[in-house]
């Protein structure tokens, strides 16, 4: 509607301007045309009039010659002047209108000189009379033409006056029409604007009510601070947030700062001042002290709004009560620490389980060696040596005769030689089993020492060769791989040493190797294979554990590291989740890849060369 009103105003202007402009333009063209006609006809009329006057002077002189007998000098000069003027008039483009008169007068001027006799003039009287008639006709013609031009100019001026009157009348009528239309349009527009303003006010009131309800529900206070700091406005929710009375409390900047915790007051004031000075957004968090002594946490978000009408800028913002969120974050930190502790315990349980399996296998060997030594002692012929000693003691007095002549004495040397050979063999077997027993006991001591070494609290980052750590994780799981006939392959590239918490890395690797072994259990008669890979990557070092086992379904890929998720009937859904957390703590990342069920899976652990500064390690 505003555009239509603007068009009406424009049409109103055109209604006044166009008719007058058209008439004025026509008048200017007519005036120019009349001026051109007058400018052309007036000089021609003057030449014709002067030529006629000079010729009359000549004819008057010729008439006087009847009395004087000769033509006077002045009359002869007048004839020459008339001839010249007629020639000039013919040269101005009027030769057709003059006919032969200029030549006729010129011939007379050539024949008649000053002092011409009456006889001479009488001989030329016919030509003189003809020229007199022609010059008079020429003068009358040009005078009539000039009068016609003047009459046309007067008539044109009269018509222009009428046209101007008509144009003004038309303009007035159109002006009245458009003024009435514009007035109607303006009234309609004012009514529409008033309706829009009413709707806008209603919408603003609705928005204000909704905003108030939203801020009250969110415990968000709204505030404004003038650039000078003299004017501070708080919403009722803001006062409630700070524990102040909505009826009696009058906020000031100094009073506001007094409500902020002393430890946070300077930083809050500096942030507010910087936002006003640099015209940037404010995002700050601080503590407040309520009148009852309770501590609240507030998150303040504000922006600087320039207000030219008030001659300054205002900081307009919202204070959010984040006390419960901070408490929840603190509880979450405690839970995360508990989760990390549980993760470590779960990881150490896996390590301890593997260690117990290895110790059990070694104890089997120890038991075998002990049984062999026991059986060897039971079968020993050492008792026969005792009987020989008893027999020799019985014949101690006649030992020579007994050995030489007694049948029993004669076989003693052979028996003793055979007994010596058997005892030597028993001794060698016993020593061999004792050596094996000692070796197995040393193996148990090594396993226990390794368990004790990694059972210490983690958190210490040290420079290690990652290949050695991978080998140790494989040794921990070696017994399980052997029992389940899983073939382990190595693809180790040369990589630099890294600084890392090796306890957490060992925990991750032991769990991944155990999962790879479990994934291969359903392979039936096919070869069970786990490939350990180490290579350099952009982030540092990449460790890949690939198996050809059961694989991972696509719908499980996004949940594989979620706490509590497991596809095992006896699983707790904690190992991969704790491994992902441990990897994140040391600045690494753990991810899974699988073409699908039955096609194996690969778990990739990427570790940085150095731990990040904010890692728990």
C-alpha positions as CSV (number, residue, x, y, z in Angstrom):
1,X,0.0,0.0,0.0
2,X,2.9,2.4,0.7
3,X,4.1,1.8,-2.8
4,X,0.7,2.7,-4.3
5,X,0.6,5.9,-2.2
6,X,4.1,6.8,-3.5
7,X,2.8,6.2,-7.1
8,X,-0.2,8.5,-6.4
9,X,2.1,11.2,-5.2
10,X,4.3,10.8,-8.2
11,X,1.2,10.9,-10.5
12,X,0.0,14.1,-8.7
13,X,3.3,15.7,-9.4
14,X,3.1,14.7,-13.1
15,X,-0.5,15.9,-13.3
16,X,0.7,19.4,-12.4
17,X,4.0,19.4,-14.2
18,X,3.3,17.6,-17.5
19,X,0.5,19.9,-18.9
20,X,2.3,23.1,-18.0
21,X,5.6,21.7,-19.2
22,X,4.0,20.7,-22.5
23,X,2.4,24.1,-23.0
24,X,5.6,25.9,-22.1
25,X,7.5,23.7,-24.5
26,X,5.0,24.5,-27.3
27,X,5.3,28.2,-26.4
28,X,9.0,28.1,-26.6
29,X,8.9,26.4,-30.0
30,X,6.3,28.9,-31.3
31,X,8.3,31.8,-29.9
32,X,11.4,30.5,-31.5
33,X,9.6,30.1,-34.8
34,X,8.1,33.6,-34.6
35,X,11.4,35.1,-33.7
36,X,13.0,33.4,-36.7
37,X,10.3,34.6,-39.0
38,X,10.5,38.2,-37.7
39,X,14.3,38.0,-37.8
40,X,14.1,37.0,-41.5
41,X,11.3,39.3,-42.7
42,X,12.2,42.6,-41.0
43,X,15.5,43.1,-42.8
44,X,14.0,42.3,-46.1
45,X,11.2,44.7,-45.5
46,X,13.7,47.4,-44.6
47,X,15.7,46.8,-47.8
48,X,12.6,46.9,-50.0
49,X,11.4,50.1,-48.2
50,X,14.7,51.9,-48.6
51,X,15.0,50.8,-52.3
52,X,11.5,52.3,-52.9
53,X,12.3,55.5,-51.1
54,X,15.5,56.0,-53.1
55,X,13.7,55.3,-56.4
56,X,11.0,57.8,-55.4
57,X,13.8,60.3,-54.8
58,X,15.0,59.6,-58.4
59,X,11.5,60.0,-60.0
60,X,11.0,63.2,-58.1
61,X,14.3,64.5,-59.4
62,X,13.3,63.5,-63.0
63,X,10.1,65.5,-62.6
64,X,12.1,68.5,-61.5
65,X,14.2,68.2,-64.7
66,X,11.2,69.5,-66.7
67,X,11.9,72.8,-65.0
68,X,15.6,72.7,-64.6
69,X,16.4,70.9,-67.9
70,X,18.8,68.4,-66.3
71,X,18.8,65.7,-63.6
72,X,20.4,66.6,-60.3
73,X,23.3,64.8,-58.7
74,X,21.3,63.7,-55.6
75,X,18.6,62.1,-57.9
76,X,21.2,60.2,-59.8
77,X,22.8,58.9,-56.6
78,X,19.4,57.9,-55.3
79,X,18.9,55.8,-58.5
80,X,22.3,54.1,-58.0
81,X,21.4,53.5,-54.3
82,X,18.1,51.9,-55.3
83,X,19.8,49.7,-57.8
84,X,22.3,48.5,-55.1
85,X,19.6,47.8,-52.5
86,X,17.5,45.8,-55.1
87,X,20.6,43.8,-56.0
88,X,21.3,43.1,-52.2
89,X,17.6,42.1,-51.8
90,X,17.9,39.7,-54.7
91,X,21.1,38.2,-53.2
92,X,19.2,37.5,-49.9
93,X,17.2,34.8,-51.6
94,X,14.4,36.9,-52.9
95,X,15.4,37.0,-56.6
96,X,12.3,35.1,-57.6
97,X,10.0,37.6,-55.8
98,X,11.8,40.6,-57.4
99,X,11.7,39.3,-61.0
100,X,13.5,41.6,-63.5
101,X,13.2,44.8,-61.5
102,X,16.7,44.7,-60.1
103,X,18.2,44.5,-63.7
104,X,15.8,47.1,-65.0
105,X,16.8,49.6,-62.3
106,X,20.4,48.7,-62.7
107,X,20.2,49.5,-66.5
108,X,18.6,52.9,-65.8
109,X,21.3,53.7,-63.3
110,X,23.9,52.8,-65.9
111,X,22.2,55.1,-68.5
112,X,21.2,58.0,-66.4
113,X,24.0,60.0,-64.8
114,X,24.1,63.2,-63.0
115,X,23.3,66.1,-65.3
116,X,21.3,64.0,-67.8
117,X,19.2,66.2,-70.0
118,X,15.5,66.2,-70.2
119,X,15.6,64.7,-73.7
120,X,17.6,61.7,-72.3
121,X,15.1,61.2,-69.5
122,X,12.1,61.5,-71.9
123,X,13.6,58.8,-74.0
124,X,13.7,56.5,-71.0
125,X,10.3,57.5,-69.5
126,X,8.7,54.1,-70.3
127,X,11.4,52.2,-68.4
128,X,11.3,54.8,-65.6
129,X,7.5,54.3,-65.2
130,X,7.8,50.5,-65.3
131,X,10.5,50.5,-62.6
132,X,8.4,52.9,-60.5
133,X,5.5,50.5,-60.6
134,X,7.7,47.5,-59.8
135,X,9.5,49.0,-56.9
136,X,6.2,50.2,-55.4
137,X,4.8,46.6,-55.8
138,X,7.9,45.1,-54.2
139,X,7.7,47.5,-51.3
140,X,4.0,46.7,-50.8
141,X,4.7,42.9,-51.0
142,X,7.4,42.9,-48.4
143,X,5.4,45.2,-46.1
144,X,2.5,42.8,-46.4
145,X,4.7,39.8,-45.6
146,X,6.0,41.5,-42.5
147,X,2.5,42.4,-41.4
148,X,1.5,38.8,-41.9
149,X,4.4,37.5,-39.7
150,X,3.4,40.0,-37.0
151,X,-0.3,39.0,-37.2
152,X,0.7,35.3,-36.9
153,X,2.8,36.1,-33.8
154,X,-0.1,37.9,-32.2
155,X,-2.5,35.1,-33.0
156,X,0.0,32.5,-31.7
157,X,0.4,34.3,-28.5
158,X,-3.4,34.4,-28.0
159,X,-3.7,30.7,-28.6
160,X,-0.8,30.0,-26.2
161,X,-2.6,32.0,-23.5
162,X,-5.7,29.9,-24.1
163,X,-3.6,26.7,-24.0
164,X,-1.9,27.7,-20.8
165,X,-5.4,28.4,-19.3
166,X,-6.6,25.0,-20.4
167,X,-3.4,23.3,-19.1
168,X,-3.7,25.0,-15.8
169,X,-7.4,23.9,-15.6
170,X,-6.5,20.3,-16.5
171,X,-3.7,20.3,-14.0
172,X,-5.9,21.7,-11.3
173,X,-8.6,19.0,-12.0
174,X,-6.0,16.2,-12.0
175,X,-4.4,17.7,-8.9
176,X,-7.7,17.6,-7.1
177,X,-8.4,14.0,-8.3
178,X,-5.0,12.8,-7.2
179,X,-5.0,14.7,-3.9
180,X,-8.3,13.1,-3.0
181,X,-7.0,9.7,-4.1
182,X,-3.7,10.3,-2.2
183,X,-5.7,11.3,0.9
184,X,-7.7,8.2,0.7
185,X,-4.6,6.1,0.2
186,X,-2.8,7.8,3.0
187,X,-5.8,7.2,5.3
188,X,-5.8,3.5,4.3
189,X,-2.0,3.4,4.8
190,X,-2.3,5.0,8.2
191,X,-5.0,2.6,9.2
192,X,-2.9,-0.3,7.9
193,X,0.2,1.0,9.7
194,X,-1.8,1.4,12.9
195,X,-3.1,-2.2,12.6
196,X,0.5,-3.4,11.9
197,X,1.7,-1.4,14.9
198,X,-1.0,-2.9,17.1
199,X,-0.1,-6.4,15.9
200,X,3.6,-5.6,16.4
201,X,2.9,-4.4,20.0
202,X,0.8,-7.5,20.6
203,X,3.6,-9.7,19.2
204,X,6.2,-7.9,21.3
205,X,4.1,-8.3,24.4
206,X,3.6,-12.0,23.6
207,X,7.4,-12.3,23.0
208,X,8.1,-10.5,26.2
209,X,5.8,-12.8,28.1
210,X,7.2,-15.9,26.5
211,X,10.8,-14.6,27.0
212,X,10.0,-13.9,30.7
213,X,8.6,-17.4,31.1
214,X,11.5,-18.9,29.3
215,X,14.1,-17.0,31.3
216,X,12.2,-17.9,34.5
217,X,12.1,-21.6,33.5
218,X,15.7,-21.6,32.6
219,X,16.7,-19.5,35.6
220,X,18.2,-17.0,33.2
221,X,18.5,-13.4,34.3
222,X,18.6,-10.5,31.7
223,X,20.7,-7.4,32.4
224,X,21.8,-4.2,30.7
225,X,24.8,-2.0,31.6
226,X,25.3,1.4,30.1
227,X,28.8,2.2,28.8
228,X,29.4,4.7,31.6
229,X,28.4,2.2,34.2
230,X,25.9,4.6,35.8
231,X,22.8,2.8,34.6
232,X,22.3,-0.9,35.3
233,X,19.0,-2.8,34.7
234,X,18.1,-6.3,36.0
235,X,15.1,-8.4,35.2
236,X,13.2,-10.0,38.1
237,X,14.7,-13.4,37.3
238,X,18.2,-11.8,37.5
239,X,17.4,-10.6,41.0
240,X,16.1,-14.0,42.0
241,X,19.2,-15.6,40.6
242,X,21.4,-13.5,42.9
243,X,19.0,-14.0,45.8
244,X,17.9,-10.3,45.9
245,X,14.4,-8.9,46.5
246,X,12.6,-7.9,43.3
247,X,10.8,-5.1,45.0
248,X,13.6,-3.4,47.0
249,X,16.9,-4.2,45.3
250,X,18.2,-1.5,43.0
251,X,21.1,-2.8,40.9
252,X,24.3,-0.8,40.5
253,X,27.6,-1.8,38.9
254,X,29.5,-1.7,42.3
255,X,26.7,-3.6,44.0
256,X,26.7,-6.2,41.3
257,X,30.5,-6.7,41.7
258,X,30.1,-7.1,45.4
259,X,27.8,-10.1,44.8
260,X,30.5,-11.9,42.8
261,X,32.8,-14.2,44.6
262,X,36.0,-12.3,45.7
263,X,38.2,-14.8,43.9
264,X,36.3,-14.2,40.6
265,X,35.4,-10.5,41.0
266,X,38.5,-9.0,39.3
267,X,38.3,-11.4,36.3
268,X,34.6,-10.7,35.9
269,X,35.1,-6.9,36.0
270,X,38.0,-7.1,33.5
271,X,36.0,-9.3,31.1
272,X,33.1,-6.8,31.2
273,X,35.3,-3.8,30.7
274,X,37.1,-5.5,27.8
275,X,33.9,-6.3,26.1
276,X,32.7,-2.7,26.3
277,X,36.0,-1.3,25.2
278,X,36.6,-3.6,22.3
279,X,32.9,-4.0,21.3
280,X,33.2,-7.8,21.4
281,X,31.0,-10.5,22.7
282,X,31.3,-11.4,26.4
283,X,31.3,-15.1,27.5
284,X,32.3,-15.5,31.1
285,X,31.8,-17.8,34.1
286,X,32.1,-16.9,37.7
287,X,30.8,-17.7,41.2
288,X,28.4,-15.6,43.2
289,X,27.7,-15.4,46.9
290,X,24.0,-15.2,47.8
291,X,22.8,-13.5,51.0
292,X,22.3,-16.9,52.7
293,X,26.0,-17.6,52.1
294,X,25.4,-20.3,49.4
295,X,27.7,-20.3,46.4
296,X,26.2,-20.3,42.9
297,X,27.8,-20.7,39.5
298,X,26.8,-18.2,36.8
299,X,27.6,-18.3,33.1
300,X,27.3,-14.8,31.5
301,X,26.8,-14.2,27.8
302,X,26.4,-10.6,26.5
303,X,26.9,-8.4,23.5
304,X,27.5,-4.7,23.0
305,X,24.6,-2.8,21.5
306,X,25.3,0.7,20.1
307,X,22.5,3.2,20.7
308,X,22.9,6.5,18.9
309,X,19.8,8.0,20.4
310,X,21.2,7.7,23.9
311,X,24.7,8.7,22.8
312,X,26.5,5.5,23.9
313,X,26.6,1.8,24.0
314,X,25.0,-0.8,26.3
315,X,26.1,-4.3,27.3
316,X,23.0,-6.5,27.0
317,X,23.3,-10.0,28.3
318,X,21.9,-13.1,30.1
319,X,23.2,-14.7,33.3
320,X,22.5,-18.5,33.4
321,X,22.4,-20.4,36.7
322,X,24.8,-23.3,35.9
323,X,25.2,-24.4,39.5
324,X,23.5,-27.8,38.9
325,X,25.5,-28.2,35.7
326,X,28.8,-27.6,37.5
327,X,27.8,-30.0,40.2
328,X,26.9,-32.6,37.6
329,X,30.2,-32.0,35.9
330,X,32.0,-32.6,39.2
331,X,30.0,-35.8,39.7
332,X,30.9,-36.8,36.2
333,X,34.6,-36.2,36.9
334,X,34.3,-38.5,39.9
335,X,32.5,-41.1,37.9
336,X,35.1,-40.8,35.1
337,X,37.8,-41.3,37.7
338,X,36.0,-44.3,39.0
339,X,35.5,-45.6,35.5
340,X,39.3,-45.2,34.9
341,X,40.0,-47.0,38.1
342,X,37.6,-49.8,37.1
343,X,39.1,-49.8,33.6
344,X,42.5,-50.3,35.1
345,X,41.3,-53.0,37.4
346,X,39.5,-54.7,34.5
347,X,42.7,-54.4,32.4
348,X,44.8,-55.8,35.2
349,X,42.3,-58.6,35.7
350,X,42.9,-59.5,32.1
351,X,46.6,-59.4,32.6
352,X,46.3,-61.4,35.8
353,X,44.2,-64.0,34.1
354,X,46.7,-64.4,31.4
355,X,49.5,-64.6,33.9
356,X,47.6,-67.3,35.9
357,X,47.2,-69.3,32.7
358,X,51.0,-69.1,32.0
359,X,51.8,-70.0,35.6
360,X,49.4,-72.9,35.4
361,X,51.1,-74.2,32.3
362,X,54.5,-74.0,33.9
363,X,53.2,-75.6,37.1
364,X,52.1,-78.6,34.9
365,X,55.7,-79.0,33.8
366,X,56.9,-78.6,37.4
367,X,54.5,-81.3,38.4
368,X,55.6,-83.6,35.7
369,X,59.3,-83.2,36.7
370,X,58.5,-83.8,40.4
371,X,56.6,-87.0,39.5
372,X,59.4,-88.2,37.4
373,X,61.9,-87.6,40.2
374,X,59.6,-89.4,42.6
375,X,59.1,-92.4,40.4
376,X,62.9,-92.5,39.7
377,X,63.6,-92.6,43.5
378,X,60.9,-95.2,44.0
379,X,62.5,-97.4,41.3
380,X,66.1,-96.8,42.5
381,X,68.4,-99.8,43.3
382,X,69.9,-98.0,46.3
383,X,68.2,-100.6,48.6
384,X,70.4,-103.4,46.9
385,X,73.5,-101.4,47.9
386,X,72.3,-101.6,51.6
387,X,72.0,-105.4,51.3
388,X,75.5,-105.6,49.9
389,X,76.8,-103.6,52.7
390,X,75.1,-105.9,55.3
391,X,76.5,-109.0,53.6
392,X,80.0,-107.5,53.6
393,X,79.7,-106.6,57.3
394,X,78.7,-110.2,58.1
395,X,81.9,-111.5,56.5
396,X,84.1,-108.7,57.6
397,X,86.5,-111.1,59.3
398,X,87.0,-113.4,56.3
399,X,86.1,-110.9,53.5
400,X,88.9,-112.2,51.2
401,X,87.8,-115.8,51.4
402,X,84.1,-114.8,51.1
403,X,84.7,-112.9,47.8
404,X,87.0,-115.6,46.4
405,X,85.3,-118.8,47.4
406,X,81.7,-118.1,48.4
407,X,79.2,-118.2,45.5
408,X,77.5,-115.0,46.8
409,X,80.8,-113.3,47.2
410,X,82.0,-114.1,43.8
411,X,79.0,-112.2,42.1
412,X,79.5,-109.1,44.3
413,X,82.0,-107.3,41.9
414,X,79.6,-107.8,38.9
415,X,76.6,-106.8,41.0
416,X,78.4,-103.7,42.3
417,X,79.4,-102.7,38.8
418,X,75.8,-103.1,37.5
419,X,74.5,-101.3,40.6
420,X,76.9,-98.4,40.0
421,X,75.8,-98.1,36.4
422,X,72.1,-97.9,37.4
423,X,72.7,-95.5,40.2
424,X,74.7,-93.2,37.8
425,X,71.8,-93.3,35.3
426,X,69.3,-92.5,38.1
427,X,71.5,-89.7,39.2
428,X,71.7,-88.2,35.7
429,X,67.9,-88.5,35.3
430,X,67.3,-86.9,38.7
431,X,69.7,-84.0,37.9
432,X,68.0,-83.5,34.5
433,X,64.6,-83.3,36.0
434,X,65.9,-81.0,38.8
435,X,67.4,-78.7,36.1
436,X,64.0,-78.7,34.3
437,X,62.3,-78.0,37.6
438,X,64.6,-75.1,38.3
439,X,64.0,-73.7,34.9
440,X,60.3,-73.9,35.3
441,X,60.5,-72.3,38.7
442,X,62.6,-69.5,37.1
443,X,59.9,-69.1,34.4
444,X,57.3,-68.7,37.1
445,X,59.4,-66.1,38.8
446,X,59.8,-64.2,35.5
447,X,56.0,-64.3,35.0
448,X,55.3,-63.1,38.5
449,X,57.9,-60.3,38.2
450,X,56.3,-59.1,34.9
451,X,52.9,-59.1,36.6
452,X,54.3,-57.2,39.5
453,X,56.0,-54.8,37.1
454,X,52.8,-53.9,35.3
455,X,50.6,-54.1,38.4
456,X,52.0,-50.8,39.7
457,X,50.0,-47.7,39.2
458,X,50.0,-46.3,35.7
459,X,50.4,-42.7,34.8
460,X,54.2,-42.5,34.3
461,X,55.1,-41.7,30.7
462,X,58.4,-43.1,29.6
463,X,60.4,-43.5,26.4
464,X,59.9,-47.1,25.1
465,X,60.3,-49.2,22.0
466,X,56.7,-50.0,21.1
467,X,57.8,-53.3,19.5
468,X,59.0,-54.6,22.9
469,X,55.7,-53.7,24.5
470,X,53.7,-55.4,21.7
471,X,55.9,-58.5,22.2
472,X,55.2,-58.5,25.9
473,X,51.4,-58.3,25.3
474,X,51.8,-61.3,23.0
475,X,53.8,-63.2,25.6
476,X,51.0,-62.6,28.1
477,X,48.5,-64.1,25.7
478,X,50.8,-66.8,24.3
479,X,49.4,-69.6,26.3
480,X,45.8,-68.8,25.3
481,X,46.8,-68.6,21.6
482,X,48.5,-71.9,21.9
483,X,45.6,-73.6,23.6
484,X,43.1,-72.4,20.9
485,X,45.5,-73.1,18.0
486,X,45.7,-69.4,16.9
487,X,48.6,-68.6,14.7
488,X,50.2,-65.2,15.4
489,X,51.9,-63.3,12.6
490,X,54.1,-60.2,12.9
491,X,54.4,-57.3,10.5
492,X,56.7,-54.9,12.3
493,X,58.2,-51.9,10.5
494,X,60.9,-49.7,11.9
495,X,59.3,-47.0,14.0
496,X,60.8,-44.4,16.4
497,X,60.5,-44.8,20.2
498,X,57.6,-43.1,21.8
499,X,56.9,-41.5,25.2
500,X,53.8,-43.1,26.6
501,X,52.3,-44.7,29.7
502,X,53.1,-48.3,28.8
503,X,50.8,-49.8,31.5
504,X,47.7,-48.3,29.7
505,X,49.0,-49.4,26.3
506,X,49.6,-52.9,27.6
507,X,46.1,-53.0,29.1
508,X,44.7,-52.0,25.7
509,X,46.8,-54.5,23.7
510,X,46.1,-57.4,26.1
511,X,42.3,-56.8,25.8
512,X,42.5,-56.5,22.0
513,X,44.5,-59.7,21.6
514,X,42.1,-61.6,23.9
515,X,39.1,-60.3,21.8
516,X,40.9,-61.4,18.6
517,X,41.5,-64.8,20.0
518,X,37.8,-65.0,21.0
519,X,36.7,-63.9,17.5
520,X,38.7,-66.8,16.0
521,X,37.1,-69.5,18.2
522,X,34.2,-70.1,15.8
523,X,36.4,-70.7,12.7
524,X,35.9,-74.5,12.8
525,X,38.6,-76.3,10.8
526,X,39.9,-73.2,9.1
527,X,43.2,-71.6,10.1
528,X,42.9,-69.2,13.0
529,X,45.1,-66.2,12.4
530,X,45.9,-63.0,14.2
531,X,48.3,-60.5,12.6
532,X,50.1,-57.9,14.7
533,X,51.2,-54.8,12.6
534,X,53.4,-51.8,13.6
535,X,54.0,-48.9,11.3
536,X,54.7,-45.2,11.2
537,X,51.7,-42.8,10.7
538,X,51.2,-39.1,10.6
539,X,50.2,-38.9,14.3
540,X,53.1,-41.1,15.4
541,X,52.9,-44.9,15.6
542,X,50.0,-47.2,14.4
543,X,49.4,-50.6,15.9
544,X,47.0,-52.9,14.1
545,X,45.6,-56.2,15.4
546,X,43.8,-58.0,12.6
547,X,42.0,-61.4,12.9
548,X,40.2,-63.6,10.4
549,X,37.4,-64.3,12.8
550,X,33.7,-63.6,13.2
551,X,33.9,-59.9,12.1
552,X,31.6,-57.0,13.1
553,X,28.2,-56.3,11.7
554,X,27.7,-52.8,10.2
555,X,25.0,-51.9,12.6
556,X,27.4,-52.6,15.5
557,X,30.2,-50.4,14.2
558,X,28.9,-47.2,15.8
559,X,28.3,-48.9,19.2
560,X,31.4,-51.1,19.4
561,X,33.1,-48.8,22.0
562,X,29.9,-47.9,23.9
563,X,29.9,-48.9,27.6
564,X,28.0,-52.1,28.2
565,X,27.8,-53.1,24.6
566,X,28.9,-56.7,23.8
567,X,28.1,-59.5,21.5
568,X,29.6,-62.2,23.8
569,X,27.3,-64.3,25.9
570,X,29.8,-64.0,28.8
571,X,31.0,-60.5,28.0
572,X,30.6,-57.4,30.2
573,X,30.8,-54.8,27.5
574,X,33.6,-53.0,29.3
575,X,36.9,-53.9,27.7
576,X,36.6,-51.9,24.4
577,X,35.0,-49.0,26.2
578,X,37.8,-48.8,28.8
579,X,40.4,-49.3,26.0
580,X,39.0,-46.3,24.1
581,X,39.0,-44.2,27.2
582,X,42.6,-45.2,28.0
583,X,43.7,-44.4,24.4
584,X,42.1,-41.0,24.7
585,X,43.8,-40.3,28.0
586,X,47.3,-40.9,26.5
587,X,46.5,-38.8,23.4
588,X,45.8,-41.7,21.1
589,X,42.8,-43.0,19.3
590,X,41.3,-46.5,19.0
591,X,39.1,-47.4,16.1
592,X,37.6,-50.6,14.6
593,X,37.4,-51.7,10.9
594,X,35.5,-54.7,9.5
595,X,34.2,-55.8,6.1
596,X,31.3,-57.5,7.8
597,X,30.3,-60.7,9.7
598,X,32.5,-63.7,9.0
599,X,35.2,-61.6,7.3
600,X,37.4,-60.7,10.3
601,X,38.1,-57.3,12.0
602,X,41.0,-55.0,12.5
603,X,41.5,-52.8,15.6
604,X,43.8,-49.9,15.1
605,X,45.6,-48.0,18.0
606,X,47.3,-44.8,17.0
607,X,49.7,-43.3,19.5
608,X,51.5,-39.9,19.4
609,X,55.3,-39.7,19.7
610,X,54.8,-37.6,22.8
611,X,51.8,-37.4,25.1
612,X,49.7,-34.3,25.0
613,X,50.2,-31.8,27.8
614,X,46.6,-32.3,29.1
615,X,46.7,-36.1,29.1
616,X,46.2,-38.0,32.3
617,X,49.5,-39.7,31.6
